[in-house]
Amino acid sequence: MAQEFKLKGLSGLDLQNGEKREVEVEGIQDGKVLLVKQGDKTHALTSKCTHYGAPLKLGVLTPDGRLTCAWHGGNIHEPHGNYAVLIHPLACFNVASGDVEDAPALDPLAKFDIIEKGGAVYIKGEESTIKSSRRQPNVKCSVQGQEKVLIIGGGSAAIGAVQALREQNFKGGITVISREPALPYDRTKLSKALLADKSALEWRDSAWYESASVKIVEDEATGVDFSKKSVSTKSGAAYPYTKLILATGGTPNMLPLPGFKDLKNVFLLRSIPDVEAILAAVGEKKGKNIVVIGSSFIGMEVANCLASNNTVTVVGMESAPMERVMGAEVGKIFQKLVSKNGVKFQLSASVDSAQASSSDSSVVGSVKLKDGSSLDCDLVILGVGVKPETSYLKNNSAVQLEKDGSLRVNEAFQLLSDPDVFAVGDIATYPYHGPGGSGSPTRIEHWNVAQNAGRSVAKSITQSNSKPKPFIPIFWSALGSQLRYCGNTPNGWDDLVLQGQPDDGKFAAFYAKGETVVAVASMMMDPVMSQSAELMRRGKMPSKSELKSGLDVLSVGLPTEVKI
């Protein structure tokens, strides 16, 4: 039952517009709320981000009432077993309602009535809600009518679409078909933490889906009959739909070189069974020689995760890790950080083959490089990119796949050939309107993008005349410290402005095409990236020249109007 709780140390509300203040709640151990004044009105909200508990007092508040979290300092250690995961949330909430504005948070913030009386300030709410620092979304539903939304794929886009559909009062049937033996889960924890515990990975339990009248089917799509609006599956079943969301993600690439496909202990990393197999090969005692092929995000994250008590070597074709995306100068910062954890590197290197172990010809024993050298190993992990998982559409004359196997969609993520079908996540090539994008067809393999796209599709289904909600792509990575990145470079970048103390792993990197800043990466400089993402949305990101002259993006005011 709701009751009144006094806020410690307040005799009245004296916040200025745009101010955020965390306040203790008397009578509740560790109880805190966040007071936010926006548009001459003060709001009381739960004080922590519902994704991983970031203190929202450190976040970025916009004039139109968006509150984006940013975990100051950048390091969050969440131990599990013998490994530790560095986690970073970048969720966004509406201060007037507490509702989620952008991924990755699923639960909204709780909001409380404010009462001023007797020279003190109180909030009205339930003690359990204040302690939990969140509000459970209302998704309970009994299916009505003939509408049927069918979602193929059980990842980030799927959970975003499912929850948003029910939150927006969609009463039709919802079925999710996923080939994985788990409910939709947080895939980012696979490479960042090598976590295989379903209970710690799954976003919602089976009871949640049951209450929302959402059917989760473990099966695999084998074809789509767009004219009959039906999806066929590996089990032989057929599922009708009125709206179809294709969210099948990516398939990791196998190296097309001798030995990798045939020898044991060569692993890809995409699913829970992949993690289970890697952990089994490493063993509890560890002490293994591990070769990770690929120096981009997946390879670097898993190498960093496994470095403790193992000998890990990353093999990459680039001169610095993640050079293709981040550039050599920034890539070398990551290399230095991960090297401190014991990871070794073989860069500017090309792989020749995987060689069998001398003690067991069925198991990998070394990786041979093109220069003739070899790296002894007990196991190999491949992180050499993914391709869109659209094999079930390969010979379908009703759709045309792009050269990379993706599907071209419009700003609402609808197929150009069928407005009742949406494609999101790794398989979608959509018009990018962020800085430097100019509507360029772009495919982005970011977890946040997939979930935001799923939420956007839900709105298109429930509000057919609504405009797609603009968002700036964001991702994060665990590389000894937290990397945050916003924006995208579909047309490349030609200059870099680096601020901070890069040698200490504390920096903000601004990627420019001409004078336009198209992407921003940061470490240990929160909330620079969150602020930059909001400036990009509003067409107010400073120019390259302004940043070179020393301008601090945190000093730039945020306008109300969104320009993308």
C-alpha positions in Angstrom: 0.0 0.0 0.0 1.3 3.5 -0.9 2.3 5.7 2.0 4.1 8.9 2.6 7.9 9.0 3.1 9.9 12.1 4.1 12.8 13.2 2.1 15.9 13.8 4.1 17.3 17.3 4.4 14.6 19.1 2.4 12.4 21.9 3.7 11.0 22.7 0.3 11.5 22.2 -3.4 14.3 24.6 -4.6 15.6 22.9 -7.7 16.4 25.0 -10.8 15.2 23.9 -14.3 17.5 21.2 -15.6 18.7 20.2 -12.2 18.9 16.6 -10.9 19.3 15.8 -7.2 19.5 12.5 -5.5 17.8 12.5 -2.1 17.6 9.9 0.7 14.3 8.6 1.8 13.9 8.5 5.6 12.8 5.2 7.1 14.0 3.0 4.2 17.6 1.6 4.3 19.5 2.7 1.2 16.3 4.2 -0.1 16.8 7.1 -2.6 14.9 9.0 -5.2 15.9 11.3 -7.9 14.3 14.8 -8.1 14.4 16.3 -11.5 13.1 19.8 -12.5 12.1 20.1 -16.1 9.8 22.6 -17.7 9.2 24.3 -14.3 7.9 21.1 -12.8 9.7 18.9 -10.3 9.4 15.1 -10.7 10.3 12.3 -8.2 11.7 9.2 -9.8 13.5 6.1 -8.7 17.2 7.0 -8.7 18.9 4.2 -10.6 18.8 3.0 -14.2 16.8 -0.2 -14.4 19.3 -1.8 -16.8 22.3 -2.3 -14.4 21.7 0.2 -11.6 23.6 3.3 -12.8 23.0 6.4 -10.6 20.8 8.6 -12.8 22.0 11.8 -11.1 25.1 11.5 -13.4 23.0 11.2 -16.5 22.2 13.7 -19.3 18.9 15.6 -19.1 17.5 17.2 -22.3 15.1 20.1 -22.5 12.3 17.8 -23.7 12.6 15.6 -20.6 14.8 12.7 -21.8 17.1 11.4 -19.1 20.0 9.2 -20.4 22.1 7.4 -17.9 25.9 7.4 -17.9 27.9 5.4 -15.4 30.6 7.8 -14.1 34.1 6.3 -14.1 33.1 3.5 -16.4 34.0 0.4 -14.4 31.3 -2.0 -13.0 32.5 -5.3 -11.8 30.0 -8.0 -11.7 31.7 -11.3 -10.8 30.4 -14.6 -11.9 32.3 -17.8 -11.3 35.9 -17.2 -12.2 35.2 -14.4 -14.6 34.2 -10.8 -14.3 32.1 -8.7 -16.6 32.4 -5.0 -17.2 29.0 -3.7 -17.9 27.7 -0.3 -19.1 24.1 0.8 -19.4 23.0 3.6 -21.7 19.2 3.5 -21.2 17.0 6.6 -21.7 13.8 7.5 -19.8 11.1 10.1 -19.9 11.1 12.1 -16.7 7.4 13.0 -16.9 6.3 9.4 -17.0 9.3 7.3 -16.1 8.7 5.3 -19.4 11.6 3.8 -21.3 12.7 6.1 -24.3 15.6 4.1 -25.6 17.2 0.6 -25.1 18.7 -1.2 -23.4 16.5 -0.9 -20.3 13.2 -2.8 -20.3 11.7 -1.7 -17.0 10.5 1.9 -16.7 11.3 4.1 -13.7 8.8 4.4 -10.9 7.4 7.9 -10.4 6.1 9.3 -7.1 3.8 12.1 -6.1 5.5 14.9 -4.3 3.9 16.5 -1.2 5.1 19.7 0.5 3.8 20.2 4.1 5.0 21.4 7.5 8.3 22.6 6.2 9.3 19.2 4.7 9.0 17.3 1.4 7.4 13.9 1.1 6.9 11.4 -1.6 4.0 8.9 -1.8 4.7 5.4 -2.9 5.2 1.8 -1.9 8.3 0.9 0.1 9.0 -2.1 -2.2 9.0 0.0 -5.3 11.4 2.5 -3.8 13.7 -0.3 -2.8 13.5 -2.0 -6.2 14.1 1.3 -8.0 11.9 0.3 -10.9 8.3 -0.1 -12.1 7.1 -3.3 -13.7 5.6 -2.6 -17.1 2.0 -3.5 -17.6 2.0 -6.3 -20.2 -0.9 -8.5 -19.0 -3.2 -9.4 -21.8 -5.9 -11.7 -22.9 -5.8 -12.1 -26.7 -8.6 -10.5 -28.6 -9.4 -10.3 -32.3 -7.8 -11.8 -35.4 -4.5 -9.9 -35.6 -1.4 -12.0 -35.3 2.2 -10.7 -34.9 4.8 -13.3 -35.7 8.4 -12.7 -34.7 11.2 -14.8 -36.2 14.2 -14.7 -33.9 14.5 -14.4 -30.1 17.1 -11.7 -29.6 17.2 -8.1 -28.6 14.8 -6.9 -31.3 12.3 -9.6 -30.3 12.1 -8.6 -26.7 11.9 -4.9 -27.6 9.0 -5.5 -30.0 7.1 -7.9 -27.7 7.2 -5.6 -24.7 6.4 -2.5 -26.6 3.4 -4.1 -28.3 1.8 -5.1 -25.0 2.7 -1.7 -23.4 1.0 0.0 -26.3 -2.1 -2.1 -25.7 -1.9 -4.4 -28.7 -4.4 -7.2 -28.0 -3.7 -9.5 -30.9 -1.7 -12.7 -30.8 2.1 -12.7 -30.5 4.3 -15.7 -31.3 8.1 -15.7 -31.2 9.9 -18.5 -33.0 13.5 -18.9 -32.0 15.9 -21.8 -32.7 17.7 -21.3 -29.4 16.8 -23.5 -26.4 16.3 -20.4 -24.2 13.9 -17.5 -23.7 15.1 -14.2 -25.2 18.3 -13.3 -23.5 21.1 -10.7 -23.2 23.5 -11.9 -25.9 26.1 -9.2 -25.0 27.0 -11.2 -21.9 28.3 -14.1 -24.0 31.4 -12.4 -25.3 31.8 -9.8 -22.5 31.5 -12.4 -19.7 31.3 -15.9 -21.1 28.2 -16.3 -19.1 26.1 -19.5 -19.8 23.6 -19.4 -17.0 20.2 -19.0 -18.6 18.6 -17.7 -15.4 21.2 -14.8 -15.4 20.9 -14.2 -19.1 17.1 -14.3 -19.8 15.4 -10.9 -19.7 12.1 -12.3 -18.6 10.9 -15.6 -17.2 8.3 -17.9 -18.6 5.6 -16.6 -16.3 6.1 -13.1 -17.7 5.4 -14.3 -21.3 2.5 -16.3 -20.1 0.9 -13.3 -18.4 1.5 -11.3 -21.6 -0.1 -14.0 -23.7 3.1 -14.4 -25.8 3.9 -17.8 -27.2 7.6 -18.7 -27.4 8.3 -21.6 -29.8 11.6 -23.4 -30.1 11.8 -24.0 -33.8 13.6 -22.7 -36.9 12.0 -20.8 -39.9 12.7 -22.5 -43.2 10.6 -20.3 -45.5 8.0 -17.5 -45.8 5.0 -17.5 -48.1 4.4 -13.7 -48.3 1.3 -14.0 -50.4 -0.4 -16.4 -48.0 1.2 -14.7 -45.0 2.6 -17.9 -43.5 5.9 -19.0 -42.1 7.0 -22.6 -42.4 9.5 -24.2 -39.9 11.9 -27.0 -39.6 9.4 -29.0 -37.5 6.9 -29.0 -40.4 4.6 -26.5 -38.7 3.1 -23.4 -40.4 2.4 -20.1 -38.6 0.0 -17.5 -40.0 0.5 -13.8 -39.4 -1.0 -10.4 -40.2 2.3 -8.7 -39.3 5.7 -10.3 -39.6 8.9 -9.2 -37.8 12.1 -10.8 -39.2 14.7 -10.6 -36.5 16.9 -13.6 -37.1 20.2 -11.8 -36.4 23.6 -13.0 -37.7 25.5 -16.2 -38.2 29.2 -16.1 -37.2 31.7 -16.6 -40.0 33.8 -19.8 -40.1 37.3 -19.3 -41.6 37.4 -21.0 -45.0 40.9 -22.3 -44.4 42.3 -25.8 -43.9 41.6 -27.4 -40.5 39.2 -24.9 -38.9 36.0 -26.7 -40.0 37.2 -30.2 -39.3 39.3 -30.1 -36.1 37.8 -30.1 -32.6 38.2 -27.3 -30.1 37.7 -24.7 -32.8 34.8 -22.5 -31.6 32.4 -19.8 -32.9 30.7 -17.6 -30.4 27.1 -16.6 -30.8 24.9 -18.7 -28.5 24.7 -20.2 -25.0 25.8 -23.7 -26.3 28.9 -22.0 -27.8 29.8 -20.5 -24.4 29.2 -23.8 -22.7 31.5 -25.6 -25.1 34.3 -23.0 -24.7 34.1 -23.1 -20.9 34.2 -26.9 -21.0 37.3 -26.8 -23.2 39.0 -24.2 -20.9 38.1 -26.3 -17.8 38.0 -25.3 -14.2 41.8 -25.4 -13.7 42.3 -23.2 -16.8 46.0 -22.9 -17.8 45.2 -23.3 -21.4 46.9 -21.8 -24.5 44.1 -20.0 -26.4 44.3 -18.4 -29.8 41.6 -15.9 -30.7 41.4 -15.1 -34.4 40.0 -11.7 -35.1 40.9 -8.4 -33.4 37.6 -6.7 -33.5 35.0 -6.4 -30.8 34.0 -10.1 -30.2 37.6 -11.3 -30.4 38.9 -8.6 -28.0 36.1 -9.0 -25.5 36.5 -12.8 -25.2 40.3 -12.5 -25.1 40.1 -10.0 -22.3 37.6 -12.3 -20.5 39.8 -15.4 -20.7 43.1 -13.8 -20.0 43.1 -14.6 -16.3 45.1 -17.8 -15.7 45.2 -18.7 -19.4 47.7 -17.7 -22.1 45.7 -15.9 -24.7 46.9 -14.6 -28.1 44.9 -12.5 -30.4 45.7 -12.8 -34.1 44.5 -9.9 -36.3 45.1 -8.7 -39.9 45.0 -5.0 -38.8 48.0 -3.1 -37.4 46.0 -2.3 -34.3 42.9 -3.9 -32.7 39.6 -2.6 -34.2 41.5 -0.4 -36.6 38.8 -0.6 -39.3 36.2 1.0 -37.0 38.2 2.9 -34.5 41.5 3.8 -36.3 45.0 2.7 -35.4 45.6 5.5 -32.8 42.6 4.5 -30.7 43.0 0.8 -31.4 46.5 0.9 -29.8 44.9 2.3 -26.6 42.7 -0.8 -26.5 45.7 -3.0 -27.1 47.6 -1.4 -24.3 44.6 -1.9 -21.9 44.0 -5.5 -22.8 47.7 -6.3 -22.7 47.8 -5.3 -19.1 45.4 -8.2 -18.4 47.9 -10.6 -20.1 46.6 -10.8 -23.6 49.3 -11.1 -26.3 49.0 -10.0 -29.9 50.0 -11.1 -33.4 48.9 -8.2 -35.6 49.3 -7.5 -39.3 49.2 -11.2 -39.5 47.4 -13.6 -41.9 46.3 -17.1 -40.9 47.3 -20.1 -43.1 45.6 -23.1 -41.4 44.7 -24.9 -38.2 47.0 -27.8 -37.5 46.2 -31.0 -35.6 47.6 -31.8 -32.2 50.5 -34.2 -32.1 48.8 -36.2 -29.4 45.3 -36.3 -31.0 44.9 -35.8 -34.7 41.2 -34.9 -34.2 41.9 -31.8 -32.0 43.5 -28.5 -32.9 47.1 -28.1 -31.7 48.4 -25.0 -33.4 47.5 -22.2 -35.7 49.9 -21.7 -38.6 50.4 -18.1 -39.9 51.3 -17.1 -43.5 54.8 -16.1 -42.4 55.4 -19.7 -41.5 55.3 -19.3 -37.7 52.9 -21.3 -35.5 51.0 -20.6 -32.3 50.5 -23.6 -30.1 47.1 -23.9 -28.7 44.6 -26.0 -26.8 41.6 -24.2 -28.4 40.8 -21.6 -31.0 38.0 -19.0 -30.9 37.0 -17.3 -34.1 35.8 -13.7 -34.0 35.9 -12.9 -37.7 32.5 -11.3 -38.2 28.9 -12.3 -38.9 26.7 -12.5 -41.9 22.9 -11.8 -41.9 20.9 -15.0 -41.1 18.5 -14.9 -44.0 19.1 -18.4 -45.4 15.4 -19.1 -45.1 14.8 -16.4 -47.7 17.6 -17.2 -50.1 15.5 -18.6 -52.9 12.4 -16.7 -52.3 11.3 -14.8 -55.4 9.1 -12.4 -53.4 12.1 -10.6 -51.8 15.5 -9.4 -53.0 18.4 -9.8 -50.7 21.2 -7.3 -50.7 24.7 -8.5 -51.7 25.6 -9.2 -48.0 22.3 -11.2 -47.5 20.5 -8.4 -45.7 17.0 -7.0 -46.4 16.5 -3.4 -47.6 13.9 -1.6 -45.4 12.6 2.0 -45.1 12.8 4.3 -42.0 10.0 2.3 -40.4 11.9 -1.0 -41.0 9.3 -2.2 -43.4 10.3 -4.3 -46.4 10.2 -2.1 -49.5 8.1 -4.9 -51.2 5.7 -5.6 -48.3 4.5 -3.1 -45.7 3.2 -5.9 -43.5 6.7 -7.3 -43.0 9.4 -5.7 -41.0 13.2 -6.6 -40.8 15.3 -5.4 -37.8 18.7 -6.0 -36.3 21.6 -7.6 -38.0 19.6 -8.4 -41.1 18.2 -4.9 -41.8 19.8 -2.4 -44.1 18.0 0.9 -43.4 18.4 4.6 -44.4 20.7 6.2 -41.8 20.0 9.8 -41.1 22.5 10.5 -38.3 25.4 12.9 -38.9 27.1 12.2 -42.2 24.5 9.6 -43.1 22.2 11.5 -45.5 19.9 8.5 -45.8 22.7 6.1 -46.8 21.7 2.4 -46.7 23.3 1.1 -43.6 23.4 -2.2 -41.7 24.4 -2.0 -38.0 25.2 -5.0 -35.9 24.5 -3.3 -32.5 22.3 -4.8 -29.8 20.9 -1.4 -28.9 20.0 -0.7 -32.5 18.1 -4.0 -32.7 16.1 -3.4 -29.5 15.2 0.2 -30.5 14.2 -1.0 -34.0 11.9 -3.6 -32.3 10.3 -0.9 -30.2 9.9 1.3 -33.3 8.2 -1.5 -35.2 5.8 -2.1 -32.4 4.7 1.6 -32.5 4.3 1.3 -36.3 2.0 -1.7 -35.8 -0.1 -0.1 -33.0 -0.1 3.4 -34.5 0.0 3.0 -38.3 0.3 6.7 -39.0 3.1 7.4 -36.5 6.5 8.5 -37.7 9.5 6.4 -36.8 11.3 7.6 -33.7 14.8 8.9 -34.5 17.7 7.4 -32.5 21.5 7.5 -32.7 23.2 4.1 -32.8 25.0 3.3 -29.6 27.2 0.4 -28.4 29.6 -0.4 -25.6 32.4 -2.9 -25.2 34.4 -4.3 -22.3 38.1 -3.9 -23.0 39.8 -3.5 -19.6 37.7 -0.4 -19.2 34.3 0.6 -20.7 34.2 1.8 -24.2 31.2 3.9 -25.2 30.4 4.7 -28.9 27.7 6.6 -30.6 27.0 7.5 -34.3 28.0 5.6 -37.4 30.3 6.0 -40.4 28.5 4.7 -43.5 30.4 7.1 -45.6 33.7 6.8 -43.7 35.7 9.3 -41.7 38.8 11.2 -42.6 40.0 12.9 -39.4 40.2 12.2 -35.6 40.1 14.7 -32.7 41.4 13.1 -29.5 40.8 14.7 -26.1 41.7 13.6 -22.6 44.6 11.5 -21.5 44.8 8.7 -24.1 48.0 7.2 -22.6 46.0 6.5 -19.4 43.0 5.1 -21.2 40.9 8.2 -20.5 39.8 9.8 -23.7 37.1 11.1 -26.0 37.6 10.4 -29.7 35.6 12.4 -32.3 35.5 10.9 -35.8 34.9 13.5 -38.5 34.1 13.5 -42.2 35.1 16.9 -43.3 33.8 19.3 -40.6 31.0 16.9 -39.5 31.5 14.7 -36.5 29.9 11.4 -37.4 30.9 9.3 -34.4 32.2 9.6 -30.9 34.0 7.0 -28.7 35.0 7.5 -25.1 36.5 5.8 -22.1 36.4 7.1 -18.5 34.9 10.4 -19.6 31.2 10.0 -18.9 28.8 11.4 -19.9 30.6 12.7 -23.0 29.2 10.0 -25.3 25.6 10.3 -23.9 25.8 14.1 -24.4 27.2 13.7 -27.9 24.4 11.3 -28.9 21.8 13.8 -27.8 23.6 16.6 -29.6 23.6 14.5 -32.8 19.9 13.8 -32.5 19.3 17.6 -32.3 21.7 18.6 -35.1 23.9 20.5 -32.6 27.1 18.4 -32.5 30.1 20.8 -32.6 32.2 20.8 -35.7 35.7 19.3 -36.0 37.3 22.7 -35.9 35.4 23.6 -32.7 36.6 20.4 -31.0 40.1 20.9 -32.2 40.1 24.3 -30.6 39.3 22.7 -27.2 35.5 23.0 -27.0 34.0 20.7 -24.3 30.8 19.0 -25.6 29.5 19.0 -22.0 29.4 22.8 -22.2 27.1 22.8 -25.2 23.4 23.4 -24.4 20.9 20.9 -25.7 18.1 22.4 -27.8 14.6 20.9 -27.6 14.0 20.2 -31.3 15.1 16.9 -32.7 16.6 17.3 -36.2 17.1 13.8 -37.5 
